[in-house]
């Protein structure tokens, strides 16, 4: 059995199929970890959802911000943006089954035996693993519960931007969503900043990549995440960033989590013809 993690797919079905072929992925034996953002902006979101849904327990997918946006649009709580490509899902005959499956996905997955933790964007520096798991579970229970539509209507927004232990209600849930699915940069005190989307070095004064914040309480973990296309495929001790910008015409990246050295593979976004000889 092999365990692979794959970066943001965002409806890029053809590159996903080519990457699975390159990995010689065996759905009867192997497992996929997916960093979220299965859908949106790419051309084949419904095909991606069907493929991952069809893998059953062989696929572990956490929710990304685009996945949550799809749920909010489908619930009628927000309007799609001009560049969103949710129509193939919302118009599909099996859309109810796919959306219900998506709503059941976790925001965080940890395999203690394997030694890796999977999230979409990262963990805020104030959180250790226990607190991260508890906060993620609170959002998951809300998404799966009877009040999910009310939450989806209040899920978006930039406040609060800093964690406090006394956060409660929608403020607490919203911070969790922002941290786990939208975060890139933060201040040294952990205050989140959402305006900057470029690579490290382009951010404003006083901001750091979240994984470089001083005193980070989760620095002992090995974290697999995506979301940050301008960061690209990036590795540092305990950090495995896999969003290599496939939907923007770059590459789709996979790593193998159960093999020494955590080897990596990638395919280009487009199936380019061979170079002329």
C-alpha atoms as an extended CHARMM CRD file, in Angstrom:
* protein
*
       277  EXT
         1         1  UNK       CA              0.0000000000        0.0000000000        0.0000000000  PROA      1               0.0000000000
         2         2  UNK       CA              1.1860000000        3.5010000000       -0.8300000000  PROA      2               0.0000000000
         3         3  UNK       CA             -0.1140000000        6.7700000000        0.6340000000  PROA      3               0.0000000000
         4         4  UNK       CA              0.0890000000        9.7880000000       -1.6550000000  PROA      4               0.0000000000
         5         5  UNK       CA             -0.8030000000       13.4280000000       -0.9960000000  PROA      5               0.0000000000
         6         6  UNK       CA             -1.8480000000       15.6220000000       -3.9400000000  PROA      6               0.0000000000
         7         7  UNK       CA             -2.0610000000       19.4020000000       -4.1400000000  PROA      7               0.0000000000
         8         8  UNK       CA             -4.9850000000       21.6360000000       -5.1560000000  PROA      8               0.0000000000
         9         9  UNK       CA             -6.8210000000       20.1050000000       -8.1330000000  PROA      9               0.0000000000
        10        10  UNK       CA             -9.5130000000       22.7640000000       -8.6840000000  PROA      10              0.0000000000
        11        11  UNK       CA            -11.3560000000       20.9470000000      -11.4230000000  PROA      11              0.0000000000
        12        12  UNK       CA             -8.2250000000       19.9210000000      -13.3460000000  PROA      12              0.0000000000
        13        13  UNK       CA             -9.4070000000       16.3850000000      -14.0390000000  PROA      13              0.0000000000
        14        14  UNK       CA             -7.0900000000       15.5050000000      -16.9210000000  PROA      14              0.0000000000
        15        15  UNK       CA             -3.8630000000       16.3780000000      -15.0520000000  PROA      15              0.0000000000
        16        16  UNK       CA             -5.1880000000       14.4260000000      -12.0640000000  PROA      16              0.0000000000
        17        17  UNK       CA             -5.7100000000       11.3320000000      -14.2030000000  PROA      17              0.0000000000
        18        18  UNK       CA             -2.2330000000       11.6960000000      -15.7130000000  PROA      18              0.0000000000
        19        19  UNK       CA             -0.6830000000       12.1040000000      -12.2660000000  PROA      19              0.0000000000
        20        20  UNK       CA             -2.4770000000        8.9970000000      -10.9660000000  PROA      20              0.0000000000
        21        21  UNK       CA             -1.1940000000        7.0900000000      -13.9910000000  PROA      21              0.0000000000
        22        22  UNK       CA              2.3350000000        8.3280000000      -13.3070000000  PROA      22              0.0000000000
        23        23  UNK       CA              2.0400000000        7.1460000000       -9.6970000000  PROA      23              0.0000000000
        24        24  UNK       CA              0.5580000000        3.8310000000      -10.8310000000  PROA      24              0.0000000000
        25        25  UNK       CA             -2.1030000000        4.4700000000       -8.2490000000  PROA      25              0.0000000000
        26        26  UNK       CA             -3.9950000000        1.2990000000       -7.3140000000  PROA      26              0.0000000000
        27        27  UNK       CA             -7.4470000000        2.1730000000       -5.9220000000  PROA      27              0.0000000000
        28        28  UNK       CA             -7.7190000000       -1.2990000000       -4.4190000000  PROA      28              0.0000000000
        29        29  UNK       CA             -4.6280000000       -0.8520000000       -2.2650000000  PROA      29              0.0000000000
        30        30  UNK       CA             -3.3380000000        2.7390000000       -2.2330000000  PROA      30              0.0000000000
        31        31  UNK       CA             -4.6570000000        5.8320000000       -0.4420000000  PROA      31              0.0000000000
        32        32  UNK       CA             -4.9030000000        9.4620000000       -1.5980000000  PROA      32              0.0000000000
        33        33  UNK       CA             -4.6680000000       12.4670000000        0.7100000000  PROA      33              0.0000000000
        34        34  UNK       CA             -6.0880000000       15.5780000000       -0.9720000000  PROA      34              0.0000000000
        35        35  UNK       CA             -5.3660000000       19.0530000000        0.4080000000  PROA      35              0.0000000000
        36        36  UNK       CA             -8.7640000000       20.4990000000       -0.5400000000  PROA      36              0.0000000000
        37        37  UNK       CA            -10.0020000000       22.8000000000       -3.2870000000  PROA      37              0.0000000000
        38        38  UNK       CA            -11.1190000000       19.8800000000       -5.3860000000  PROA      38              0.0000000000
        39        39  UNK       CA            -13.3200000000       22.2360000000       -7.3740000000  PROA      39              0.0000000000
        40        40  UNK       CA            -13.6240000000       25.6240000000       -9.0840000000  PROA      40              0.0000000000
        41        41  UNK       CA            -11.8510000000       27.6750000000      -11.7400000000  PROA      41              0.0000000000
        42        42  UNK       CA            -10.7970000000       24.5460000000      -13.6310000000  PROA      42              0.0000000000
        43        43  UNK       CA            -12.9260000000       22.9920000000      -16.3990000000  PROA      43              0.0000000000
        44        44  UNK       CA            -13.9790000000       19.6320000000      -14.9370000000  PROA      44              0.0000000000
        45        45  UNK       CA            -15.0120000000       20.0550000000      -11.3010000000  PROA      45              0.0000000000
        46        46  UNK       CA            -17.8470000000       17.5280000000      -11.4060000000  PROA      46              0.0000000000
        47        47  UNK       CA            -15.5650000000       14.8610000000      -12.8750000000  PROA      47              0.0000000000
        48        48  UNK       CA            -13.0360000000       15.4380000000      -10.0770000000  PROA      48              0.0000000000
        49        49  UNK       CA            -15.7380000000       15.1290000000       -7.4200000000  PROA      49              0.0000000000
        50        50  UNK       CA            -17.0580000000       11.9210000000       -8.9570000000  PROA      50              0.0000000000
        51        51  UNK       CA            -13.5940000000       10.3810000000       -9.1250000000  PROA      51              0.0000000000
        52        52  UNK       CA            -12.7180000000       11.2010000000       -5.5130000000  PROA      52              0.0000000000
        53        53  UNK       CA            -16.1840000000       10.2830000000       -4.2200000000  PROA      53              0.0000000000
        54        54  UNK       CA            -15.9190000000        6.9620000000       -6.0450000000  PROA      54              0.0000000000
        55        55  UNK       CA            -12.7010000000        6.0810000000       -4.2210000000  PROA      55              0.0000000000
        56        56  UNK       CA            -14.5950000000        5.8230000000       -0.9440000000  PROA      56              0.0000000000
        57        57  UNK       CA            -12.3130000000        5.2710000000        2.0200000000  PROA      57              0.0000000000
        58        58  UNK       CA             -9.2620000000        5.1860000000       -0.2620000000  PROA      58              0.0000000000
        59        59  UNK       CA             -9.4400000000        8.9940000000       -0.4650000000  PROA      59              0.0000000000
        60        60  UNK       CA             -9.0110000000       11.4330000000        2.4270000000  PROA      60              0.0000000000
        61        61  UNK       CA             -9.9840000000       14.9460000000        1.3220000000  PROA      61              0.0000000000
        62        62  UNK       CA            -10.0820000000       17.9960000000        3.5840000000  PROA      62              0.0000000000
        63        63  UNK       CA            -12.2160000000       21.0070000000        2.7530000000  PROA      63              0.0000000000
        64        64  UNK       CA            -10.6750000000       24.0460000000        1.0860000000  PROA      64              0.0000000000
        65        65  UNK       CA            -12.0640000000       27.5370000000        0.6870000000  PROA      65              0.0000000000
        66        66  UNK       CA            -13.3560000000       26.8150000000       -2.8350000000  PROA      66              0.0000000000
        67        67  UNK       CA            -15.1190000000       23.6740000000       -1.6170000000  PROA      67              0.0000000000
        68        68  UNK       CA            -16.8030000000       25.6690000000        1.1500000000  PROA      68              0.0000000000
        69        69  UNK       CA            -17.7900000000       28.3480000000       -1.3530000000  PROA      69              0.0000000000
        70        70  UNK       CA            -19.4580000000       25.7020000000       -3.4910000000  PROA      70              0.0000000000
        71        71  UNK       CA            -21.4860000000       24.5380000000       -0.4880000000  PROA      71              0.0000000000
        72        72  UNK       CA            -22.5390000000       28.1160000000        0.2670000000  PROA      72              0.0000000000
        73        73  UNK       CA            -23.5230000000       28.7640000000       -3.3620000000  PROA      73              0.0000000000
        74        74  UNK       CA            -25.4740000000       25.5040000000       -3.5470000000  PROA      74              0.0000000000
        75        75  UNK       CA            -27.3120000000       26.4570000000       -0.3430000000  PROA      75              0.0000000000
        76        76  UNK       CA            -28.2620000000       29.8160000000       -1.8470000000  PROA      76              0.0000000000
        77        77  UNK       CA            -26.3210000000       31.7540000000        0.7800000000  PROA      77              0.0000000000
        78        78  UNK       CA            -23.8390000000       33.4900000000       -1.5510000000  PROA      78              0.0000000000
        79        79  UNK       CA            -23.7570000000       34.2620000000       -5.2660000000  PROA      79              0.0000000000
        80        80  UNK       CA            -21.0390000000       32.7440000000       -7.4360000000  PROA      80              0.0000000000
        81        81  UNK       CA            -18.3260000000       35.0570000000       -8.7050000000  PROA      81              0.0000000000
        82        82  UNK       CA            -17.7970000000       35.6590000000      -12.3960000000  PROA      82              0.0000000000
        83        83  UNK       CA            -14.8320000000       33.2670000000      -12.6080000000  PROA      83              0.0000000000
        84        84  UNK       CA            -16.4300000000       30.4770000000      -10.5630000000  PROA      84              0.0000000000
        85        85  UNK       CA            -17.1300000000       27.2350000000      -12.4460000000  PROA      85              0.0000000000
        86        86  UNK       CA            -19.6440000000       25.5140000000      -10.1990000000  PROA      86              0.0000000000
        87        87  UNK       CA            -22.3030000000       25.0960000000      -12.8870000000  PROA      87              0.0000000000
        88        88  UNK       CA            -21.1650000000       21.6280000000      -13.9550000000  PROA      88              0.0000000000
        89        89  UNK       CA            -21.7780000000       20.3930000000      -10.4120000000  PROA      89              0.0000000000
        90        90  UNK       CA            -24.9940000000       22.2810000000       -9.6990000000  PROA      90              0.0000000000
        91        91  UNK       CA            -26.5120000000       21.1280000000      -13.0180000000  PROA      91              0.0000000000
        92        92  UNK       CA            -25.4050000000       17.4960000000      -12.6450000000  PROA      92              0.0000000000
        93        93  UNK       CA            -28.0600000000       14.8240000000      -12.0420000000  PROA      93              0.0000000000
        94        94  UNK       CA            -26.0420000000       13.5150000000       -9.0880000000  PROA      94              0.0000000000
        95        95  UNK       CA            -25.3560000000       16.9570000000       -7.5730000000  PROA      95              0.0000000000
        96        96  UNK       CA            -27.2590000000       16.2540000000       -4.3400000000  PROA      96              0.0000000000
        97        97  UNK       CA            -25.2050000000       13.1270000000       -3.6230000000  PROA      97              0.0000000000
        98        98  UNK       CA            -21.9220000000       14.8620000000       -4.4440000000  PROA      98              0.0000000000
        99        99  UNK       CA            -22.7040000000       17.9500000000       -2.3500000000  PROA      99              0.0000000000
       100       100  UNK       CA            -23.8210000000       15.8600000000        0.6220000000  PROA      100             0.0000000000
       101       101  UNK       CA            -20.5940000000       13.8770000000        0.4040000000  PROA      101             0.0000000000
       102       102  UNK       CA            -18.5490000000       17.0760000000        0.1960000000  PROA      102             0.0000000000
       103       103  UNK       CA            -20.3030000000       18.5320000000        3.2490000000  PROA      103             0.0000000000
       104       104  UNK       CA            -19.1880000000       15.5010000000        5.2540000000  PROA      104             0.0000000000
       105       105  UNK       CA            -15.4850000000       16.0410000000        4.5650000000  PROA      105             0.0000000000
       106       106  UNK       CA            -13.2120000000       17.0780000000        7.4630000000  PROA      106             0.0000000000
       107       107  UNK       CA            -11.2140000000       20.2810000000        7.7870000000  PROA      107             0.0000000000
       108       108  UNK       CA             -8.2520000000       18.4800000000        9.3390000000  PROA      108             0.0000000000
       109       109  UNK       CA             -6.9560000000       14.9250000000        9.1850000000  PROA      109             0.0000000000
       110       110  UNK       CA             -4.1670000000       13.5470000000       11.3610000000  PROA      110             0.0000000000
       111       111  UNK       CA             -2.5870000000       10.1140000000       11.1570000000  PROA      111             0.0000000000
       112       112  UNK       CA             -0.4740000000        9.7570000000       14.2910000000  PROA      112             0.0000000000
       113       113  UNK       CA              1.0510000000        6.4640000000       13.1630000000  PROA      113             0.0000000000
       114       114  UNK       CA              2.0740000000        7.9100000000        9.8110000000  PROA      114             0.0000000000
       115       115  UNK       CA              3.1910000000       11.1460000000       11.4640000000  PROA      115             0.0000000000
       116       116  UNK       CA              1.4860000000       13.6060000000        9.0960000000  PROA      116             0.0000000000
       117       117  UNK       CA             -1.3550000000       16.1160000000        9.4790000000  PROA      117             0.0000000000
       118       118  UNK       CA             -3.4030000000       17.3220000000        6.4990000000  PROA      118             0.0000000000
       119       119  UNK       CA             -5.0940000000       20.7470000000        6.2380000000  PROA      119             0.0000000000
       120       120  UNK       CA             -5.9110000000       23.0780000000        3.3640000000  PROA      120             0.0000000000
       121       121  UNK       CA             -4.0740000000       26.2960000000        4.3050000000  PROA      121             0.0000000000
       122       122  UNK       CA             -2.2140000000       25.6980000000        7.5790000000  PROA      122             0.0000000000
       123       123  UNK       CA             -2.4710000000       25.9640000000       11.3530000000  PROA      123             0.0000000000
       124       124  UNK       CA             -2.4000000000       29.3100000000       13.1690000000  PROA      124             0.0000000000
       125       125  UNK       CA              0.7040000000       29.6710000000       15.3480000000  PROA      125             0.0000000000
       126       126  UNK       CA             -1.3110000000       29.8010000000       18.5990000000  PROA      126             0.0000000000
       127       127  UNK       CA             -2.7750000000       26.3220000000       18.0820000000  PROA      127             0.0000000000
       128       128  UNK       CA             -1.2960000000       23.0040000000       19.0500000000  PROA      128             0.0000000000
       129       129  UNK       CA             -2.6710000000       19.8470000000       17.4620000000  PROA      129             0.0000000000
       130       130  UNK       CA             -5.2390000000       19.2000000000       20.1800000000  PROA      130             0.0000000000
       131       131  UNK       CA             -6.7750000000       22.6770000000       19.8750000000  PROA      131             0.0000000000
       132       132  UNK       CA             -6.6900000000       22.4690000000       16.0760000000  PROA      132             0.0000000000
       133       133  UNK       CA             -8.5510000000       19.1640000000       16.1300000000  PROA      133             0.0000000000
       134       134  UNK       CA            -11.1740000000       20.5030000000       18.5370000000  PROA      134             0.0000000000
       135       135  UNK       CA            -11.7910000000       23.6590000000       16.5120000000  PROA      135             0.0000000000
       136       136  UNK       CA            -11.9640000000       21.7360000000       13.2430000000  PROA      136             0.0000000000
       137       137  UNK       CA            -14.4370000000       19.2930000000       14.7830000000  PROA      137             0.0000000000
       138       138  UNK       CA            -16.6920000000       22.1760000000       15.8520000000  PROA      138             0.0000000000
       139       139  UNK       CA            -16.9400000000       23.4640000000       12.2710000000  PROA      139             0.0000000000
       140       140  UNK       CA            -17.4090000000       19.9430000000       10.9000000000  PROA      140             0.0000000000
       141       141  UNK       CA            -20.2990000000       19.2900000000       13.2960000000  PROA      141             0.0000000000
       142       142  UNK       CA            -21.9220000000       22.5830000000       12.2970000000  PROA      142             0.0000000000
       143       143  UNK       CA            -21.6090000000       21.8410000000        8.5680000000  PROA      143             0.0000000000
       144       144  UNK       CA            -23.1880000000       18.4260000000        9.0760000000  PROA      144             0.0000000000
       145       145  UNK       CA            -25.8850000000       19.6360000000       11.4550000000  PROA      145             0.0000000000
       146       146  UNK       CA            -29.3640000000       21.1200000000       11.0250000000  PROA      146             0.0000000000
       147       147  UNK       CA            -28.0980000000       24.7250000000       11.1960000000  PROA      147             0.0000000000
       148       148  UNK       CA            -25.5750000000       24.3660000000        8.3710000000  PROA      148             0.0000000000
       149       149  UNK       CA            -27.3590000000       26.8590000000        6.0960000000  PROA      149             0.0000000000
       150       150  UNK       CA            -27.2830000000       29.5550000000        8.7700000000  PROA      150             0.0000000000
       151       151  UNK       CA            -23.5720000000       28.9210000000        9.2630000000  PROA      151             0.0000000000
       152       152  UNK       CA            -22.8450000000       29.0200000000        5.5250000000  PROA      152             0.0000000000
       153       153  UNK       CA            -24.5020000000       32.4400000000        5.4090000000  PROA      153             0.0000000000
       154       154  UNK       CA            -22.1980000000       33.7240000000        8.1850000000  PROA      154             0.0000000000
       155       155  UNK       CA            -19.0390000000       31.8010000000        7.3500000000  PROA      155             0.0000000000
       156       156  UNK       CA            -17.3470000000       34.4820000000        5.2610000000  PROA      156             0.0000000000
       157       157  UNK       CA            -15.6500000000       37.6410000000        6.5050000000  PROA      157             0.0000000000
       158       158  UNK       CA            -12.2660000000       38.7570000000        7.7630000000  PROA      158             0.0000000000
       159       159  UNK       CA            -13.0290000000       39.0550000000       11.4610000000  PROA      159             0.0000000000
       160       160  UNK       CA            -11.9040000000       38.0140000000       13.9500000000  PROA      160             0.0000000000
       161       161  UNK       CA             -8.3330000000       37.8540000000       12.6690000000  PROA      161             0.0000000000
       162       162  UNK       CA             -6.6280000000       36.8080000000       15.9130000000  PROA      162             0.0000000000
       163       163  UNK       CA             -7.3270000000       33.7750000000       18.0630000000  PROA      163             0.0000000000
       164       164  UNK       CA             -8.6190000000       34.1650000000       21.5980000000  PROA      164             0.0000000000
       165       165  UNK       CA             -9.5410000000       31.2990000000       23.8820000000  PROA      165             0.0000000000
       166       166  UNK       CA            -12.8440000000       33.0100000000       24.6880000000  PROA      166             0.0000000000
       167       167  UNK       CA            -14.0280000000       33.2070000000       21.0890000000  PROA      167             0.0000000000
       168       168  UNK       CA            -17.4960000000       31.7000000000       20.8050000000  PROA      168             0.0000000000
       169       169  UNK       CA            -20.3520000000       31.2110000000       18.3750000000  PROA      169             0.0000000000
       170       170  UNK       CA            -19.9450000000       32.2650000000       14.7580000000  PROA      170             0.0000000000
       171       171  UNK       CA            -16.8190000000       34.2980000000       15.5650000000  PROA      171             0.0000000000
       172       172  UNK       CA            -15.0560000000       31.1550000000       16.7440000000  PROA      172             0.0000000000
       173       173  UNK       CA            -16.2670000000       29.0990000000       13.7780000000  PROA      173             0.0000000000
       174       174  UNK       CA            -15.3440000000       31.8370000000       11.2940000000  PROA      174             0.0000000000
       175       175  UNK       CA            -11.8310000000       32.1940000000       12.6780000000  PROA      175             0.0000000000
       176       176  UNK       CA            -11.3790000000       28.4380000000       12.3490000000  PROA      176             0.0000000000
       177       177  UNK       CA            -12.5130000000       28.4650000000        8.7180000000  PROA      177             0.0000000000
       178       178  UNK       CA            -10.2740000000       31.4410000000        7.9210000000  PROA      178             0.0000000000
       179       179  UNK       CA             -7.2430000000       29.8750000000        9.5820000000  PROA      179             0.0000000000
       180       180  UNK       CA             -7.6260000000       26.3920000000        8.1300000000  PROA      180             0.0000000000
       181       181  UNK       CA             -8.7070000000       27.3580000000        4.6100000000  PROA      181             0.0000000000
       182       182  UNK       CA             -7.5720000000       30.9500000000        3.8240000000  PROA      182             0.0000000000
       183       183  UNK       CA             -4.4160000000       31.7380000000        5.7980000000  PROA      183             0.0000000000
       184       184  UNK       CA             -1.0820000000       32.5980000000        4.1720000000  PROA      184             0.0000000000
       185       185  UNK       CA              0.5520000000       35.4050000000        6.1620000000  PROA      185             0.0000000000
       186       186  UNK       CA              0.2220000000       36.5280000000        9.7520000000  PROA      186             0.0000000000
       187       187  UNK       CA              1.8510000000       38.9650000000       12.1410000000  PROA      187             0.0000000000
       188       188  UNK       CA              4.2570000000       37.8040000000       14.8270000000  PROA      188             0.0000000000
       189       189  UNK       CA              1.3760000000       37.7410000000       17.3220000000  PROA      189             0.0000000000
       190       190  UNK       CA             -0.6390000000       35.4550000000       15.0490000000  PROA      190             0.0000000000
       191       191  UNK       CA             -2.9960000000       38.0770000000       13.5960000000  PROA      191             0.0000000000
       192       192  UNK       CA             -4.0860000000       36.8200000000       10.1790000000  PROA      192             0.0000000000
       193       193  UNK       CA             -3.7260000000       38.9160000000        7.0270000000  PROA      193             0.0000000000
       194       194  UNK       CA             -5.7660000000       38.0810000000        3.9400000000  PROA      194             0.0000000000
       195       195  UNK       CA             -4.7660000000       40.8660000000        1.5460000000  PROA      195             0.0000000000
       196       196  UNK       CA             -1.4020000000       39.3900000000        0.5480000000  PROA      196             0.0000000000
       197       197  UNK       CA             -1.4710000000       36.4410000000       -1.8780000000  PROA      197             0.0000000000
       198       198  UNK       CA              2.0220000000       36.5990000000       -3.3530000000  PROA      198             0.0000000000
       199       199  UNK       CA              5.0600000000       34.5160000000       -2.4470000000  PROA      199             0.0000000000
       200       200  UNK       CA              7.1030000000       35.1730000000        0.6870000000  PROA      200             0.0000000000
       201       201  UNK       CA              9.0040000000       38.4270000000        0.2840000000  PROA      201             0.0000000000
       202       202  UNK       CA              6.1070000000       40.2930000000       -1.2840000000  PROA      202             0.0000000000
       203       203  UNK       CA              4.1320000000       40.7770000000        1.9350000000  PROA      203             0.0000000000
       204       204  UNK       CA              3.7650000000       43.9800000000        3.8840000000  PROA      204             0.0000000000
       205       205  UNK       CA              5.9740000000       45.0130000000        6.7770000000  PROA      205             0.0000000000
       206       206  UNK       CA              5.5760000000       42.9550000000        9.9300000000  PROA      206             0.0000000000
       207       207  UNK       CA              4.0250000000       39.9450000000        8.1990000000  PROA      207             0.0000000000
       208       208  UNK       CA              5.4470000000       36.4410000000        7.9820000000  PROA      208             0.0000000000
       209       209  UNK       CA              4.4040000000       33.1950000000        6.3350000000  PROA      209             0.0000000000
       210       210  UNK       CA              2.2610000000       31.4950000000        8.9700000000  PROA      210             0.0000000000
       211       211  UNK       CA              4.7630000000       28.6360000000        9.2640000000  PROA      211             0.0000000000
       212       212  UNK       CA              7.5970000000       31.1130000000       10.0450000000  PROA      212             0.0000000000
       213       213  UNK       CA              5.7970000000       32.8070000000       12.9640000000  PROA      213             0.0000000000
       214       214  UNK       CA              7.9160000000       32.8220000000       16.1460000000  PROA      214             0.0000000000
       215       215  UNK       CA              6.8640000000       30.4590000000       18.9200000000  PROA      215             0.0000000000
       216       216  UNK       CA              4.5850000000       28.4150000000       16.6660000000  PROA      216             0.0000000000
       217       217  UNK       CA              2.9460000000       25.8320000000       18.9260000000  PROA      217             0.0000000000
       218       218  UNK       CA              2.5420000000       23.2920000000       16.1100000000  PROA      218             0.0000000000
       219       219  UNK       CA              6.1530000000       23.3860000000       14.9260000000  PROA      219             0.0000000000
       220       220  UNK       CA              6.6160000000       19.7590000000       16.0250000000  PROA      220             0.0000000000
       221       221  UNK       CA              4.1360000000       18.5200000000       13.4170000000  PROA      221             0.0000000000
       222       222  UNK       CA              4.6410000000       17.4390000000        9.8260000000  PROA      222             0.0000000000
       223       223  UNK       CA              2.0210000000       19.4650000000        7.9700000000  PROA      223             0.0000000000
       224       224  UNK       CA              0.7660000000       18.8080000000        4.4390000000  PROA      224             0.0000000000
       225       225  UNK       CA             -1.2040000000       21.6960000000        2.9190000000  PROA      225             0.0000000000
       226       226  UNK       CA             -2.0000000000       23.5920000000       -0.2790000000  PROA      226             0.0000000000
       227       227  UNK       CA             -3.8880000000       26.8400000000       -0.9820000000  PROA      227             0.0000000000
       228       228  UNK       CA             -0.8170000000       28.9710000000       -1.7330000000  PROA      228             0.0000000000
       229       229  UNK       CA             -0.1860000000       28.7180000000       -5.4830000000  PROA      229             0.0000000000
       230       230  UNK       CA              2.3240000000       31.5700000000       -5.5200000000  PROA      230             0.0000000000
       231       231  UNK       CA              4.3920000000       29.7340000000       -2.8930000000  PROA      231             0.0000000000
       232       232  UNK       CA              4.3210000000       26.6700000000       -5.1170000000  PROA      232             0.0000000000
       233       233  UNK       CA              5.7380000000       23.2950000000       -4.2230000000  PROA      233             0.0000000000
       234       234  UNK       CA              7.7550000000       24.0620000000       -1.1180000000  PROA      234             0.0000000000
       235       235  UNK       CA              9.4260000000       21.9700000000        1.5710000000  PROA      235             0.0000000000
       236       236  UNK       CA             11.0280000000       22.8630000000        4.8660000000  PROA      236             0.0000000000
       237       237  UNK       CA             11.3520000000       20.8650000000        8.1070000000  PROA      237             0.0000000000
       238       238  UNK       CA              7.8160000000       19.7340000000        8.9120000000  PROA      238             0.0000000000
       239       239  UNK       CA              6.3330000000       21.7330000000        6.0100000000  PROA      239             0.0000000000
       240       240  UNK       CA              5.0310000000       20.2090000000        2.7640000000  PROA      240             0.0000000000
       241       241  UNK       CA              3.2600000000       22.7880000000        0.5640000000  PROA      241             0.0000000000
       242       242  UNK       CA              1.7030000000       21.1440000000       -2.5060000000  PROA      242             0.0000000000
       243       243  UNK       CA             -0.2490000000       23.7970000000       -4.4190000000  PROA      243             0.0000000000
       244       244  UNK       CA              1.9070000000       24.1100000000       -7.5180000000  PROA      244             0.0000000000
       245       245  UNK       CA             -0.7020000000       26.1100000000       -9.4420000000  PROA      245             0.0000000000
       246       246  UNK       CA             -2.1710000000       23.5210000000      -11.7930000000  PROA      246             0.0000000000
       247       247  UNK       CA             -5.3120000000       25.5770000000      -12.4030000000  PROA      247             0.0000000000
       248       248  UNK       CA             -3.0900000000       28.5220000000      -13.4120000000  PROA      248             0.0000000000
       249       249  UNK       CA             -1.3210000000       26.4680000000      -16.0700000000  PROA      249             0.0000000000
       250       250  UNK       CA              1.5830000000       25.2050000000      -13.9680000000  PROA      250             0.0000000000
       251       251  UNK       CA              1.8140000000       21.7190000000      -12.4240000000  PROA      251             0.0000000000
       252       252  UNK       CA             -0.0330000000       19.2190000000      -10.2270000000  PROA      252             0.0000000000
       253       253  UNK       CA              2.1720000000       17.7290000000       -7.5170000000  PROA      253             0.0000000000
       254       254  UNK       CA              2.0890000000       14.5780000000       -5.4000000000  PROA      254             0.0000000000
       255       255  UNK       CA              4.2970000000       13.2780000000       -2.6020000000  PROA      255             0.0000000000
       256       256  UNK       CA              4.4650000000        9.8230000000       -1.0500000000  PROA      256             0.0000000000
       257       257  UNK       CA              3.9990000000        9.9910000000        2.7040000000  PROA      257             0.0000000000
       258       258  UNK       CA              4.8670000000        6.4220000000        3.6710000000  PROA      258             0.0000000000
       259       259  UNK       CA              8.2640000000        6.2820000000        1.9780000000  PROA      259             0.0000000000
       260       260  UNK       CA             11.5620000000        7.5050000000        3.3580000000  PROA      260             0.0000000000
       261       261  UNK       CA             12.5140000000       10.8960000000        1.9980000000  PROA      261             0.0000000000
       262       262  UNK       CA              8.9220000000       11.6650000000        0.9500000000  PROA      262             0.0000000000
       263       263  UNK       CA              9.5650000000       11.5330000000       -2.8150000000  PROA      263             0.0000000000
       264       264  UNK       CA              7.6360000000       13.8300000000       -5.1510000000  PROA      264             0.0000000000
       265       265  UNK       CA              6.1540000000       13.6490000000       -8.6580000000  PROA      265             0.0000000000
       266       266  UNK       CA              4.3770000000       16.2150000000      -10.8150000000  PROA      266             0.0000000000
       267       267  UNK       CA              2.7210000000       16.5970000000      -14.1860000000  PROA      267             0.0000000000
       268       268  UNK       CA              2.1730000000       19.7500000000      -16.2570000000  PROA      268             0.0000000000
       269       269  UNK       CA             -1.2810000000       21.2810000000      -16.3520000000  PROA      269             0.0000000000
       270       270  UNK       CA             -1.5050000000       20.6250000000      -20.0800000000  PROA      270             0.0000000000
       271       271  UNK       CA             -0.6330000000       17.4050000000      -21.8590000000  PROA      271             0.0000000000
       272       272  UNK       CA              2.0360000000       18.9220000000      -24.0670000000  PROA      272             0.0000000000
       273       273  UNK       CA              3.1060000000       17.1270000000      -27.2580000000  PROA      273             0.0000000000
       274       274  UNK       CA              6.6650000000       15.7700000000      -27.4100000000  PROA      274             0.0000000000
       275       275  UNK       CA              9.3300000000       18.2500000000      -28.3880000000  PROA      275             0.0000000000
       276       276  UNK       CA             10.3480000000       18.0250000000      -32.0460000000  PROA      276             0.0000000000
       277       277  UNK       CA             13.5110000000       16.0920000000      -32.7650000000  PROA      277             0.0000000000
